């Protein structure tokens, strides 16, 4: 493997990691984390992912959800489950492919742990992955989850080239740029805000969070995690963990799914349409709903072929409720003043 992973140094101003004795005393929930790993075309990687989770003393179980892979993933998962009773292997009915969102949801339903974490099958956890998260969640029972930075490792030159082609630096940490109070996370979190984002590999949540939220949207091929994280930021309380030091590593290789810009715009538009509809149903803040509508319209316009005013009319027919939106009328006025 071509190791392109770089981990930044720890901020000396952060709280020191508890000693082993302090950690044991503060943590009555030993082996309390269920790790859900959706598996698709990951025969070469999934064993490393599963083993990195099993090494963590807080992990109760690893749930592999094999998603109808055309390679040897199922055989590898079966071998791992036969070797270790802490590994649970699931498939969708009929062994069909349902996508990462539906696979994670299946794992969530089967999970027995007090806490849940997610790991992509071609990624891996670093030692001590849950140590500070569980201390924080134990000390602050009002928190529903903790997010952290993750690093990057290049498994081949093709992955490195594709990653670089998107303008991202090799040493890039996927993280938030600053510590944000839970109440302000929605406005800060990309793509609503500009203060960065986190990855599912770096998130630890209470199992009870999914009593409030439905889980990952199985209809979204891309961005189902982004949609859920924004919903979490609106309905739950997520705290910042380690933002300058990775707790997991994302493997980048030639088989990673990287969509072209036009496809990304279409899926970003769909993400905001779903978020807009959900927020209205939840009766959330009008200002926040207006902001999401603006983003929805922005990305839908970029993905739409043809004059913007024609698209505006089509959008109005689909969503007549936006006639009550100040954002809608401001946009119409701007168009006619040009």
N, C-alpha and C positions, 0 to 999 in steps of 0.2 A: 504493500500500500504506500501511496505517496502522501506522507503525513504533512498536511498543510495546516493543521490545527495549532493555534496559538492562544494561550490563556493569559489574560492580563493579570497584573499583580493586585492583591487585595488592598482595598482602601484602609489605611491604618486607623481611620476614624470610625470604622465599623466595630460593632460589638464582637469581642473575641469568641471563637468557637468554644462551647462549654467543654470542660474536661470530661473524661469517660465517666467518672463518678457522678459529677453534676448532671450529666445527660441522663444517666440511669435513674437518678433520683427524681428528675423532673418529668420522666416519660413512663407513665404507667401503661402506655399502649404499645408494648413490644409486638412486633409482627402484626401490624395493623394496616398495612398498605397493600391494596390490590393494584397490580400493574397490568394495564390492558395494552396488548400489542396486536394491531391489525397486520395481517401478513398477506402480501400479494407480490408474487414474482421476487421473493427475497430468500431463496434457498441458500444463497451464498452468505447471507448476513444474519439471519434470524437467530442462529445459535449464539452468536456473540451478544446480541441484544438481550436474549433471555438470561444468559449467564451474568451479564452486568447487573441485571435486576436482582437475581437470586443471591448475589454476593452481599446485598444490602440487608443488614440484620432486621430492619423494620419491615421488610417485605413479607407479607403473609402468603401471597400467591402471585403467579404470573399467568395471565389469561391470554393464550394465543388464539386469535380468531382468524382462521385460514379462509381466505376470500376467493376460492375457486381459481387458484393460480394455475397457469399452464406449465409451470416448471415443476421442480421436485419439492416445492415448499411444503406440501402436505406430508410427504414422506419424512422430511426433516422434522416437522412439528410432531408427528407421531413418535418418532424416535426420542425426541426430547421429553415428551409427556410420559413415555414408558420408563425413562431413566430417572425421572424426578417427580415425586407425588405432589410437589408444590406447583407443578405446571398443569394447567387445565386447558385442554384443546377443544375449541368450538368451531362449528361451521354453520353457515346458513342452511335452511332446509333445502335438500337436494344438492348441496354442495355448490350452489350457484355463486356468481360474483355479484356483490351488492355495493361495493365501494367502501372507502375508508370510514365514512360517517356512519353507515349502517353497521359496519363491523365493530366500531367503537361502542355503539349503542348496545349491541349484543353482549359485549364484554361488561359494560356497566350493569346490565340487568343481572348478570351472573355473579358479579363481584360480592364478596363476603366481608371485605375490609371496611374499617371505619373511614379510611381515606382512600382516594383514587389517584392514580397517576397514569400517564400515557407515554408510550414510547413507540416511535416508528421502527419497523423491523430492520431497517438498515442503519439505525442509530444505536447509541449505547450510553448508559449512565456512567458517570465518573464516581470514584469512591466517595462515600459520605453524602450521596445524593439527597437523602431525606433528613439528615441529622439536624440541620438548623430549621428546616421547614416545620418539623413536628414540634420542636421546642417552641417556635413562634405560635403555632396553632394551639398548643397546650396552654401557653401563657395568655393568649388572647382568644378566648372562646367566641368572641363576636366576629372573628375572621372566618370566612368561608373557604379561603384558599390563599396560596402563596405562589408567586411567579418569580422565576429566576432567569439568568442569562444562560445561553447555550453556545458552544463553540462549533467549529467546522473542521472536518477532515476530508481531504480529497482522496478518493479511492482509486481514481485513474485520471489520465490526462484529459479525457473527454469531459469528465465532470468538472475539472478545473477550468477548462476552456469555456464551458457553458456558463459556469458561475461568474467568471470574469467578464463574459459577454454581457452580463446584466449590470455591469458597473459596480460590482461589489468587491471589496478588498478581501484578500485571502485571510487576513487576521480578524475579519469581521465577527463580532459577537452579536448574536441576535438577542437584543435586550432593550429595556427602556432607558432613555437617556438620563432620566432623573427619577428620584423617589417621589411618588405621587400618592396623596391621601386617597383612600378608597372612593370617597365621594367625588373626586375629580378625575378618576381614571378614564371614564368614558370620553371626556373632552380631550384627554392627552393621548389616548391610544390610537395609533394608526390603524385604518386609514381615515378615521374621523379627525384625529389630531396629528401632530407632527413630532411627538416625543418618543417615537419608537414603538416597538411591539415585542411580544414574547411568543414563544413556541410551545406547543403542547408538551414536548419533552421536558420543559422546565417548569411545569405547572403541577402543584399538588393541591387537591381539593377535598373537602369533606364529602363523603358519600351522600349526605343529606342535601347537598346543593342540588342534586337531581330530583329532589322532591319539589323544587321551585321551578326548575327549567327542564325542558323535554329532552335535552341532549343534542347531538349533532344532527343537522338537517340532511337526511339521506338524498334529497333531490339535488343538492349542490355537488357537482363533480369537483370543483375547486372552491376554496375559501369557506368550507363548512366550519373549520376551526375558528376562523376570524369572526364569523357570524356569532358563534356561541360565545367567544370571548367578549364581544361587545355586549351581548345579552347578560353575561355574568357581571360586567362592569356596571350595568344599569340596575340589576335586580339583587346583586349580592355584594359582599365586601371582600375584595381581593387586596392582599398586602404585598409589598415588595420584599423579596428575599435578597439574594446575592445578585446584584446587577452588574458587577465588574469582574466576576469570576464565574466561569462556566460550571454547571452541575451536570451537564450532559453534552454529548457531541453528535452533531448531525453529519451523517455520511453523504458526501456529494459524489455522484458517479454518473456515467453516461446514460444509465437507465432511469434517472430521476425524471419525473414529469415536470417539464418547464414549458408553459404555454406561450404562444406568441402574444404580442401586445393587444391585438384586436380581440383575441379570445379572452384575455385577462380583463379587458374593458367590459365585455359582455357579462362575464361572471361577476365582476365588481358591481355592475348595474343590477344584476339579479340579487346579489347579496343585499344591496341597499333597499331594493324593492321589498324583499322579505323582511328586513329589519324595520322598514317604515310601517308595513302592515302589522307586524307584531307589536310595535310600540303603540300604535293607535288602539289596538285591541286591549293592550295592558293599561291604557289611560295614562301614559307617561307624560312628562313635562312637554308643553307645547313648543317651547324654544328648542328642545332637543329633537322633537319630531320634525320641526321645520328645518333644522340643520341636516337631518338625514334625508329629507325630501330633496333638498338642494344637491346633496351628493348623488342621490339616485338619478336626478335629472341630468346632472353633469356627465356621469359615466354613460347613461343611456344615450345622450346626445352624441358622445364620442363614438359609440358603437353603432349608431344609426347612420344609414346611407340616405342622403337627401337633405333638403332645406330644413333648418331648425324649426321654423314656424309650422311647417307641415307635421313635424314630429311632435311639436307642442300640442297641436290639435288632436293627434292620435292619442297622446298621453292623457289629455283631458277626458276623452271618451272612455278610456280605461279606468280613470280615477277621478270621477266628478267631484269627489269630496275636496279636491285641492282648490276648488273655487273659493273656499274659505281661508286659503293660505295666503298670508301677506307675501311670503317668498315667491309664490306663483305670480302674483300681480306685479311685484317689483321686476321680475324677469321679463314679463310681457312688456312693461313700460320701457325697459332698457332696449328691447328689440325694436320698438317703434320709434325710439328717439335717435337711432343710428341713421 
